[in-house]
Amino acid sequence: MPPEKDVFDLVIPSAIAISIVSIVIGPVFFPLFHSAFLLVYFSAFFLLSCSHMFKFSLAFPRVLDTIARANDIESKGLVVAEIAHLHLFVLPNYCEPLPLLRKTVSRLGSHRAAKTNYVIVLAMEERELESVEKAKALREEFEDSFKDFIITFHPPNIPGESAGKGSNVNYAVRTASGVLSRKGIPMKQMMVTVSDADSGIPELYISCLERAAADAVDPYSVVYCPPIFFSRNAFSVPAPVRATDIMWSIMHLQNLANPRGLMFAASNYSLSMVLADKVGYWDTDFASIGEDMHMGLKCFFKTEGAMRMIPIYVPINQANVQTTGWFDNIKARYVQAKRHYFGVADTAYALRNAARAPSNPQNSFNLSFLLDRIQICWLTLEAHIVPTTAGWLMMAGVPLFEFLRPGLFDVANYGTEGGLSALGVSLATAKLWSNIWFAAKLMSTIASSPLLINAFMYEYYHRQIERDLLKKEAAPPAHAPHHHHHHSNNQNGTPRRMASNVKLNSPASHVADNNRPREWRYLTDFLWLGFSALFFMTLPSTEAAVRSLVRGSKEKYVVAQKMVENEDD
């Protein structure tokens, strides 16, 4: 059964409440304190953004270097790593379109080790009406492409469970473990990779995963984390959606450069079946709805800090939320963002477990474990407090203050009714407060600038990934001859049909060409960042935090719609 609500569940909702209330009553009742608070908040946000920029500048060259070295190795006819594990690819899905699932499974089937070392675990939901038909169609088409093809149907209405990816993965992995164990395959040989239904996993990821597992001190206490990347249908969605998912990619990639092996997975990750079994598999209540972060936290606390995360610097290509119509697409992305931010419950989970005494008495005096607990709680708080408070304070803090107390810090107004003298402040001190307010306004302006620098660095990173890993090619000049059937090979050695010569998002094109790389003109996407921050971060995170506190497990799990019809296989 899910735990009762406690004080830890109030941390994020309280932070939101303080942010919203303070920007209204602060200027009126506590103007001096509130101005100093805003300066401190904006300065902290700026320093945090600088740390993100620094870590992103470390992480993205590692991705490019990994891909470049792999391409060099394969160009010499060598392999990046031998495949030693039996790889289970868990594909949880609910009401996902069959073409999308077919593309995802097909890409895995194109890997060279698929028939000898890959097991597909197609995790269906029993409550989906078409689940049996879709599973049957996929098995008939792809069963011979893999060593094994396991289908599970997660039953609905299991006591204590909430519908979602975590409960489906838990049922599927437990079932698959039993099936394979009965076939004589030891858990130590099983490597579980959990992904989304739209994740295009490259063969290079598995090679680097094998190498990382071979090099790990204890491969049975590791969660392996790849970066996420959005390029499957990016030109078919509105610019605010593209910009949002790019920033999501940036924030996740910089997180992979965290020290001490403490970071979080996003959507896709791998771990040994031994570790999954050791920690009791996946939690299934509503508080664990953010299954990727939650599983990492669970592994950390259940192993009392022994678990570490290792980044695998090979991006997993995913699809943006896509529906028909601009406004419907914006609404769908909002719904997805709200579902993501239901993961704020992990803040309470992390704080609650960090506050508990370790089960091993020796760890009670282990300084390293103490520092790890502090860091993991800080990272969890950072992931949830910043999105839920930054929008309110960064966007509305200064404008509302200026509106409610116009000219308060203007020294020229010192002796007037609206000046600082009315607050009992001396003229000398008034000049100090005037400087503090000027600094607060300045910091509110530049606090987000490191994020914009990240965006410019990302443009280079994105095109390099599309060129060197996804093998996308720029559109030829309009006068160049057009060949309908020319083929090139992608990094995995499988054919990739070159797309027709259609200019991306051109007025003459009815369908965006997602097989072409991103161009510099898409820098205009970032003009939507303010809109994206409000509608895909501040508002959905606030709603999710309040609803999770009030409704909890009664909240309905909604799957975002995705389409990738015009993407080459």
C-alpha positions as CSV (number, residue, x, y, z in Angstrom):
1,M,0.0,0.0,0.0
2,P,1.2,3.6,-0.7
3,P,2.5,5.4,2.4
4,E,0.4,7.9,4.2
5,K,1.0,11.6,3.4
6,D,3.6,13.2,5.7
7,V,5.6,16.4,6.0
8,F,7.9,15.5,3.1
9,D,4.9,15.5,0.8
10,L,4.4,19.2,1.6
11,V,7.8,20.4,0.5
12,I,7.1,21.1,-3.2
13,P,3.5,22.3,-2.7
14,S,4.8,24.6,0.1
15,A,7.5,26.0,-2.2
16,I,4.9,26.7,-4.9
17,A,2.6,28.4,-2.4
18,I,5.4,30.6,-1.0
19,S,6.4,31.6,-4.5
20,I,2.9,32.6,-5.6
21,V,1.9,34.3,-2.3
22,S,5.2,36.1,-1.9
23,I,5.1,37.9,-5.3
24,V,1.7,39.3,-4.3
25,I,2.0,40.1,-0.6
26,G,5.8,40.6,-0.5
27,P,5.9,44.0,-2.2
28,V,3.0,45.2,-0.1
29,F,3.8,44.0,3.4
30,F,7.6,43.1,3.3
31,P,9.1,45.1,0.5
32,L,12.6,45.2,1.8
33,F,12.8,41.6,2.7
34,H,11.1,40.6,-0.5
35,S,13.5,42.6,-2.7
36,A,16.5,40.9,-0.9
37,F,14.8,37.5,-1.3
38,L,14.4,38.1,-5.0
39,L,18.1,39.1,-5.4
40,V,19.2,35.9,-3.6
41,Y,16.8,33.7,-5.6
42,F,17.8,35.2,-9.0
43,S,21.5,34.9,-8.0
44,A,21.1,31.3,-7.0
45,F,19.3,30.6,-10.2
46,F,22.1,32.2,-12.2
47,L,24.8,30.2,-10.4
48,L,22.7,27.0,-10.9
49,S,22.3,27.8,-14.6
50,C,26.1,28.4,-14.9
51,S,26.7,25.0,-13.4
52,H,24.3,23.4,-15.9
53,M,26.1,25.2,-18.7
54,F,29.5,24.0,-17.5
55,K,28.3,20.4,-17.2
56,F,26.6,20.5,-20.6
57,S,29.9,21.7,-22.1
58,L,31.6,18.7,-20.6
59,A,28.9,16.2,-21.5
60,F,28.2,16.9,-25.2
61,P,31.8,16.5,-26.4
62,R,31.8,13.1,-24.7
63,V,28.8,12.1,-26.8
64,L,30.4,13.3,-30.0
65,D,33.7,11.6,-29.1
66,T,32.0,8.3,-28.4
67,I,30.3,8.3,-31.8
68,A,33.4,9.4,-33.6
69,R,35.5,6.6,-32.1
70,A,32.8,4.1,-32.8
71,N,32.6,5.1,-36.4
72,D,36.4,4.9,-36.7
73,I,36.4,1.4,-35.2
74,E,33.7,0.1,-37.5
75,S,35.3,1.7,-40.5
76,K,38.2,-0.6,-39.8
77,G,35.9,-3.7,-39.8
78,L,36.2,-4.1,-36.0
79,V,33.5,-4.2,-33.3
80,V,33.1,-1.7,-30.5
81,A,32.4,-4.5,-27.9
82,E,31.5,-8.1,-27.9
83,I,27.9,-8.9,-26.7
84,A,28.1,-11.0,-23.5
85,H,24.7,-10.5,-22.0
86,L,21.2,-11.5,-23.0
87,H,19.5,-8.1,-23.5
88,L,15.9,-7.7,-22.6
89,F,14.2,-4.7,-24.2
90,V,11.2,-3.8,-22.2
91,L,8.7,-1.8,-24.3
92,P,5.8,-0.7,-22.1
93,N,3.0,0.8,-24.1
94,Y,-0.7,1.7,-23.8
95,C,-2.8,2.9,-26.8
96,E,0.4,3.5,-28.8
97,P,-0.1,3.4,-32.6
98,L,0.9,0.1,-34.2
99,P,3.2,1.9,-36.8
100,L,5.2,3.5,-34.1
101,L,5.7,0.2,-32.2
102,R,6.6,-1.5,-35.5
103,K,9.3,1.1,-36.2
104,T,10.7,0.7,-32.7
105,V,10.9,-3.1,-32.8
106,S,12.1,-3.1,-36.4
107,R,15.1,-0.9,-35.4
108,L,16.1,-3.3,-32.7
109,G,15.7,-6.2,-35.1
110,S,18.2,-4.6,-37.5
111,H,21.0,-5.0,-34.9
112,R,23.5,-7.7,-35.7
113,A,23.1,-9.5,-32.3
114,A,19.3,-9.4,-32.3
115,K,18.8,-13.1,-33.2
116,T,21.4,-14.3,-30.7
117,N,21.3,-11.9,-27.7
118,Y,18.0,-9.9,-27.8
119,V,14.7,-10.6,-26.1
120,I,11.8,-8.3,-26.8
121,V,9.5,-7.9,-23.8
122,L,6.4,-6.4,-25.3
123,A,4.6,-5.0,-22.2
124,M,0.9,-4.5,-23.1
125,E,-1.9,-3.3,-20.9
126,E,-4.8,-5.7,-20.6
127,R,-7.2,-2.8,-20.3
128,E,-6.4,-1.6,-23.9
129,L,-9.0,-3.1,-26.2
130,E,-6.7,-3.6,-29.1
131,S,-3.7,-4.9,-27.1
132,V,-4.1,-8.5,-28.2
133,E,-4.4,-7.8,-31.8
134,K,-1.4,-5.4,-31.8
135,A,0.8,-7.9,-29.9
136,K,-0.2,-10.7,-32.2
137,A,0.7,-8.6,-35.3
138,L,4.1,-7.6,-33.9
139,R,4.9,-11.2,-32.9
140,E,4.0,-12.6,-36.3
141,E,6.2,-9.9,-38.0
142,F,9.2,-9.9,-35.8
143,E,9.4,-13.1,-33.8
144,D,12.0,-14.6,-36.0
145,S,14.2,-11.5,-35.7
146,F,15.0,-12.1,-32.1
147,K,16.2,-14.8,-29.7
148,D,12.9,-14.6,-27.9
149,F,9.8,-12.5,-28.1
150,I,7.8,-12.3,-24.8
151,I,4.4,-10.6,-24.5
152,T,2.9,-9.7,-21.2
153,F,-0.5,-8.2,-20.5
154,H,-0.6,-6.2,-17.3
155,P,-3.9,-6.8,-15.4
156,P,-5.8,-3.8,-14.3
157,N,-7.1,-3.0,-10.8
158,I,-4.3,-4.7,-8.9
159,P,-4.7,-3.5,-5.3
160,G,-2.3,-0.8,-4.4
161,E,-1.2,-0.2,-8.0
162,S,-1.7,2.9,-10.1
163,A,-1.8,2.7,-13.9
164,G,1.4,3.8,-15.5
165,K,4.7,2.8,-17.0
166,G,6.2,1.7,-13.6
167,S,3.5,-0.8,-12.8
168,N,3.5,-2.2,-16.4
169,V,7.3,-2.5,-16.4
170,N,7.2,-4.2,-13.0
171,Y,4.8,-6.8,-14.2
172,A,6.6,-7.4,-17.5
173,V,10.1,-7.7,-16.0
174,R,9.0,-10.1,-13.3
175,T,7.2,-12.2,-15.8
176,A,10.1,-12.2,-18.3
177,S,12.5,-13.1,-15.5
178,G,10.5,-16.1,-14.6
179,V,10.1,-17.2,-18.2
180,L,13.9,-17.0,-18.9
181,S,14.9,-18.5,-15.6
182,R,12.8,-21.5,-16.4
183,K,14.8,-21.8,-19.6
184,G,18.0,-22.0,-17.6
185,I,19.2,-18.5,-18.2
186,P,20.8,-17.0,-15.0
187,M,19.9,-13.5,-13.8
188,K,23.5,-12.5,-14.0
189,Q,23.4,-12.9,-17.8
190,M,20.2,-10.8,-18.2
191,M,20.6,-7.0,-18.9
192,V,17.3,-5.2,-18.8
193,T,16.8,-2.0,-20.9
194,V,13.6,-0.1,-20.2
195,S,12.6,2.4,-22.9
196,D,9.6,4.3,-24.2
197,A,7.5,2.9,-27.1
198,D,9.0,5.6,-29.4
199,S,12.6,5.1,-28.5
200,G,14.9,4.4,-31.4
201,I,17.8,2.5,-29.7
202,P,21.0,2.5,-31.8
203,E,23.2,-0.6,-31.9
204,L,26.0,1.6,-30.6
205,Y,24.2,2.0,-27.3
206,I,24.3,-1.8,-26.7
207,S,28.0,-1.9,-27.6
208,C,28.9,0.9,-25.2
209,L,26.6,-0.6,-22.6
210,E,28.5,-3.9,-22.8
211,R,31.8,-2.1,-22.5
212,A,30.7,-0.1,-19.5
213,A,29.4,-3.3,-17.8
214,A,32.7,-5.1,-18.4
215,D,34.6,-2.1,-16.9
216,A,32.3,-1.6,-13.9
217,V,33.7,-2.5,-10.5
218,D,30.3,-4.1,-9.6
219,P,28.1,-4.4,-12.7
220,Y,25.2,-5.6,-10.6
221,S,24.9,-2.3,-8.7
222,V,24.8,0.0,-11.7
223,V,22.1,1.8,-13.6
224,Y,23.2,2.8,-17.0
225,C,21.9,6.1,-18.4
226,P,21.9,7.4,-22.0
227,P,21.0,10.9,-23.1
228,I,17.7,11.6,-24.8
229,F,17.4,13.2,-28.3
230,F,14.4,14.4,-30.3
231,S,14.7,14.0,-34.0
232,R,12.1,11.5,-35.2
233,N,9.3,13.9,-35.9
234,A,10.7,17.3,-34.7
235,F,9.7,19.2,-37.9
236,S,6.1,18.0,-37.7
237,V,5.4,19.6,-34.3
238,P,5.0,23.3,-33.3
239,A,8.1,25.3,-32.5
240,P,7.2,25.6,-28.7
241,V,7.1,21.8,-28.5
242,R,10.5,21.5,-30.3
243,A,12.1,24.2,-28.0
244,T,10.7,22.5,-24.9
245,D,12.1,19.1,-25.7
246,I,15.4,20.5,-26.7
247,M,15.8,22.1,-23.3
248,W,14.6,18.8,-21.8
249,S,17.5,17.1,-23.7
250,I,20.0,19.7,-22.6
251,M,19.0,19.5,-18.9
252,H,19.2,15.7,-19.0
253,L,22.5,15.6,-20.7
254,Q,24.2,18.0,-18.3
255,N,22.9,15.8,-15.5
256,L,24.9,12.9,-16.8
257,A,28.1,14.9,-16.0
258,N,27.2,14.9,-12.2
259,P,30.0,13.8,-9.9
260,R,30.1,10.7,-7.7
261,G,28.0,8.7,-10.2
262,L,24.7,10.2,-9.0
263,M,22.4,11.3,-11.7
264,F,19.0,10.4,-13.1
265,A,17.8,8.5,-16.1
266,A,15.1,9.9,-18.5
267,S,12.8,7.5,-20.3
268,N,15.5,5.0,-21.1
269,Y,18.0,3.1,-18.9
270,S,19.5,-0.3,-18.4
271,L,20.3,-2.4,-15.3
272,S,21.2,-6.0,-14.5
273,M,18.3,-8.3,-13.6
274,V,20.3,-9.0,-10.5
275,L,19.9,-5.4,-9.3
276,A,16.2,-5.3,-10.3
277,D,15.6,-8.4,-8.2
278,K,17.7,-7.2,-5.3
279,V,15.6,-4.0,-4.8
280,G,12.2,-5.7,-5.3
281,Y,11.7,-4.6,-8.9
282,W,9.7,-1.5,-9.7
283,D,7.3,0.3,-7.3
284,T,3.7,0.5,-8.6
285,D,1.9,3.1,-6.5
286,F,1.1,6.7,-7.6
287,A,4.1,8.1,-5.8
288,S,6.3,6.2,-8.2
289,I,4.7,7.5,-11.4
290,G,8.0,9.1,-12.5
291,E,9.3,5.6,-12.9
292,D,12.8,6.4,-14.4
293,M,13.9,8.8,-11.6
294,H,12.0,6.7,-9.0
295,M,13.8,3.5,-9.9
296,G,17.2,5.2,-9.6
297,L,16.3,6.5,-6.2
298,K,15.0,3.2,-5.1
299,C,18.1,1.4,-6.2
300,F,20.3,4.0,-4.4
301,F,18.4,3.7,-1.1
302,K,17.8,0.0,-1.2
303,T,21.5,-0.7,-1.7
304,E,22.4,2.0,0.9
305,G,24.4,4.0,-1.5
306,A,26.2,1.1,-3.2
307,M,24.3,1.7,-6.5
308,R,26.0,4.1,-9.0
309,M,24.8,5.4,-12.3
310,I,27.1,5.3,-15.3
311,P,26.4,7.5,-18.3
312,I,26.3,5.8,-21.7
313,Y,27.1,8.7,-24.1
314,V,24.9,7.4,-27.0
315,P,21.7,9.3,-27.5
316,I,18.3,7.6,-27.8
317,N,16.3,9.2,-30.5
318,Q,12.7,9.8,-29.5
319,A,9.5,11.4,-30.8
320,N,8.0,14.6,-29.8
321,V,4.3,14.7,-28.8
322,Q,2.4,15.1,-32.0
323,T,-1.3,15.6,-32.8
324,T,-3.2,17.2,-35.6
325,G,-3.5,20.9,-35.3
326,W,-1.3,23.5,-33.6
327,F,-3.5,24.2,-30.5
328,D,-4.2,20.5,-30.0
329,N,-0.5,19.8,-30.1
330,I,0.2,22.5,-27.5
331,K,-2.5,21.0,-25.3
332,A,-1.1,17.5,-25.7
333,R,2.4,18.7,-24.7
334,Y,0.9,20.4,-21.6
335,V,-0.8,17.1,-20.6
336,Q,2.5,15.2,-21.1
337,A,4.4,17.9,-19.0
338,K,1.8,17.6,-16.2
339,R,2.3,13.8,-16.2
340,H,6.0,14.2,-16.0
341,Y,5.7,16.6,-13.1
342,F,3.6,14.1,-11.1
343,G,7.1,12.9,-10.4
344,V,7.4,15.7,-7.8
345,A,6.4,12.9,-5.4
346,D,10.0,11.6,-5.7
347,T,11.1,14.6,-3.7
348,A,9.2,13.3,-0.7
349,Y,10.4,9.8,-1.4
350,A,14.1,10.9,-1.5
351,L,13.8,13.1,1.7
352,R,11.9,10.4,3.5
353,N,14.4,7.7,2.8
354,A,17.4,9.9,3.4
355,A,16.0,10.8,6.9
356,R,15.7,7.1,7.9
357,A,18.5,5.4,9.8
358,P,20.4,2.9,7.6
359,S,19.6,-0.7,8.1
360,N,23.3,-1.5,8.3
361,P,24.5,0.2,11.5
362,Q,28.0,0.8,10.0
363,N,26.5,3.1,7.4
364,S,25.1,5.4,10.2
365,F,28.7,6.7,10.6
366,N,29.7,6.4,6.9
367,L,30.6,10.0,5.8
368,S,30.6,9.0,2.1
369,F,27.0,7.6,2.4
370,L,26.0,10.8,4.2
371,L,27.4,13.0,1.5
372,D,25.7,10.8,-1.2
373,R,22.4,11.2,0.6
374,I,22.8,15.0,0.7
375,Q,23.7,15.1,-3.0
376,I,20.8,12.8,-4.1
377,C,18.3,14.9,-2.2
378,W,19.8,18.1,-3.6
379,L,19.5,16.8,-7.1
380,T,15.9,15.7,-6.6
381,L,15.0,19.1,-5.1
382,E,16.7,20.8,-7.9
383,A,14.7,18.8,-10.5
384,H,11.4,19.7,-8.9
385,I,11.7,23.0,-6.9
386,V,13.3,25.0,-9.8
387,P,10.5,24.2,-12.4
388,T,7.7,24.8,-9.9
389,T,9.0,28.1,-8.5
390,A,11.2,29.7,-11.3
391,G,8.3,30.6,-13.5
392,W,6.4,32.5,-10.8
393,L,9.4,34.3,-9.4
394,M,11.4,34.9,-12.6
395,M,8.5,36.0,-14.7
396,A,6.3,37.8,-12.3
397,G,8.6,38.8,-9.3
398,V,9.9,42.1,-10.7
399,P,6.9,43.2,-12.8
400,L,4.5,42.7,-9.9
401,F,6.8,44.5,-7.5
402,E,7.1,47.5,-9.8
403,F,3.3,47.5,-10.3
404,L,2.4,47.3,-6.6
405,R,5.2,49.6,-5.3
406,P,6.1,51.9,-8.2
407,G,9.2,54.0,-7.5
408,L,9.7,52.7,-4.0
409,F,13.5,52.3,-4.5
410,D,14.0,55.5,-6.4
411,V,16.1,57.8,-4.2
412,A,14.4,60.8,-5.8
413,N,11.1,59.6,-4.2
414,Y,12.7,59.1,-0.8
415,G,10.7,61.8,1.1
416,T,7.4,61.1,-0.7
417,E,4.5,59.0,0.6
418,G,5.5,56.1,-1.8
419,G,9.3,56.4,-0.9
420,L,11.5,54.5,1.5
421,S,11.2,57.2,4.2
422,A,7.7,55.9,4.8
423,L,9.2,52.6,5.9
424,G,11.5,54.3,8.4
425,V,14.6,53.9,6.3
426,S,17.4,56.5,6.5
427,L,18.6,58.2,3.3
428,A,22.0,56.5,3.5
429,T,20.3,53.1,3.9
430,A,17.8,54.0,1.1
431,K,20.7,54.2,-1.3
432,L,21.8,50.7,-0.3
433,W,18.3,49.3,-0.8
434,S,18.1,51.1,-4.2
435,N,21.3,49.3,-5.2
436,I,19.9,46.0,-4.0
437,W,16.8,46.4,-6.1
438,F,18.9,47.4,-9.1
439,A,20.9,44.2,-8.6
440,A,17.8,42.1,-8.3
441,K,16.4,43.5,-11.6
442,L,19.7,43.0,-13.3
443,M,20.0,39.4,-12.1
444,S,16.4,38.7,-13.2
445,T,17.4,39.7,-16.7
446,I,20.6,37.7,-16.9
447,A,19.8,34.7,-14.7
448,S,18.6,32.6,-17.7
449,S,21.5,33.7,-20.0
450,P,23.5,30.4,-19.5
451,L,20.5,28.5,-20.7
452,L,20.6,30.4,-23.9
453,I,24.3,29.7,-24.3
454,N,23.4,26.0,-23.9
455,A,20.9,26.4,-26.7
456,F,23.6,27.7,-29.1
457,M,26.0,24.9,-28.1
458,Y,23.1,22.4,-28.6
459,E,22.6,23.5,-32.2
460,Y,26.1,22.3,-33.0
461,Y,25.6,19.1,-31.0
462,H,22.3,18.3,-32.6
463,R,23.6,18.5,-36.1
464,Q,26.6,16.4,-35.3
465,I,24.4,13.7,-33.9
466,E,22.1,13.7,-36.9
467,R,25.1,13.6,-39.3
468,D,27.4,11.1,-37.5
469,L,24.9,8.8,-35.7
470,L,21.6,9.1,-37.5
471,K,23.2,9.7,-40.9
472,K,20.8,12.4,-41.9
473,E,21.9,14.4,-44.9
474,A,21.3,18.0,-45.8
475,A,18.9,18.6,-48.7
476,P,20.7,19.0,-52.0
477,P,20.4,22.3,-54.0
478,A,17.1,22.7,-55.8
479,H,18.7,22.3,-59.2
480,A,20.4,19.0,-58.1
481,P,19.2,15.8,-59.8
482,H,16.7,13.9,-57.8
483,H,17.0,10.1,-57.3
484,H,14.1,8.3,-55.8
485,H,15.9,5.0,-54.9
486,H,19.3,6.0,-53.8
487,H,20.3,4.3,-50.5
488,S,22.9,5.0,-47.8
489,N,23.8,3.0,-44.7
490,N,23.2,4.3,-41.2
491,Q,25.6,3.8,-38.3
492,N,24.1,0.4,-37.6
493,G,24.7,-0.8,-41.1
494,T,21.1,-1.0,-42.1
495,P,19.8,0.7,-45.3
496,R,18.3,4.2,-44.9
497,R,16.4,5.5,-47.9
498,M,17.2,9.1,-48.8
499,A,14.2,11.3,-48.5
500,S,12.8,13.2,-51.4
501,N,14.0,16.7,-52.0
502,V,11.4,18.6,-49.9
503,K,12.4,21.8,-48.1
504,L,11.8,21.4,-44.3
505,N,8.5,23.0,-43.3
506,S,8.3,24.9,-46.6
507,P,4.8,26.3,-47.5
508,A,4.7,24.0,-50.5
509,S,5.2,20.9,-48.4
510,H,2.2,19.3,-46.7
511,V,4.4,16.9,-44.7
512,A,7.6,18.0,-42.9
513,D,10.6,16.0,-43.9
514,N,12.0,14.6,-40.7
515,N,14.8,12.7,-42.5
516,R,16.7,16.0,-43.1
517,P,18.9,17.5,-40.4
518,R,18.1,20.5,-38.3
519,E,19.2,23.8,-39.8
520,W,20.4,27.1,-38.3
521,R,17.1,28.8,-39.1
522,Y,15.5,26.7,-36.4
523,L,17.3,28.9,-33.9
524,T,14.0,30.9,-34.0
525,D,12.5,28.1,-32.0
526,F,14.1,29.6,-28.9
527,L,12.0,32.7,-29.3
528,W,9.3,30.5,-27.8
529,L,11.2,29.7,-24.6
530,G,9.2,32.1,-22.5
531,F,5.9,30.6,-23.7
532,S,7.3,27.1,-23.2
533,A,8.5,27.9,-19.7
534,L,5.1,29.1,-18.7
535,F,2.9,26.4,-20.4
536,F,5.1,23.4,-20.3
537,M,6.9,24.0,-17.0
538,T,5.4,26.4,-14.5
539,L,1.7,25.8,-15.0
540,P,1.8,22.0,-15.4
541,S,4.3,21.5,-12.6
542,T,2.1,23.6,-10.3
543,E,-1.1,21.8,-11.2
544,A,0.7,18.4,-10.9
545,A,2.0,19.2,-7.4
546,V,-1.3,20.3,-6.1
547,R,-3.3,17.4,-7.7
548,S,-0.8,14.8,-6.5
549,L,-1.2,16.1,-3.0
550,V,-5.0,16.3,-3.1
551,R,-6.0,13.5,-5.4
552,G,-3.0,11.2,-5.4
553,S,-3.8,7.7,-6.8
554,K,-7.2,8.9,-8.0
555,E,-5.4,10.8,-10.8
556,K,-5.8,9.4,-14.3
557,Y,-2.7,8.4,-16.2
558,V,-2.9,9.9,-19.7
559,V,-0.6,8.9,-22.6
560,A,0.7,11.5,-24.9
561,Q,-0.1,11.0,-28.6
562,K,2.9,10.5,-31.0
563,M,3.1,10.0,-34.7
564,V,6.2,9.2,-36.9
565,E,4.6,8.4,-40.2
566,N,7.0,10.3,-42.4
567,E,10.2,9.1,-40.8
568,D,12.4,6.6,-42.7
569,D,13.1,3.2,-41.1
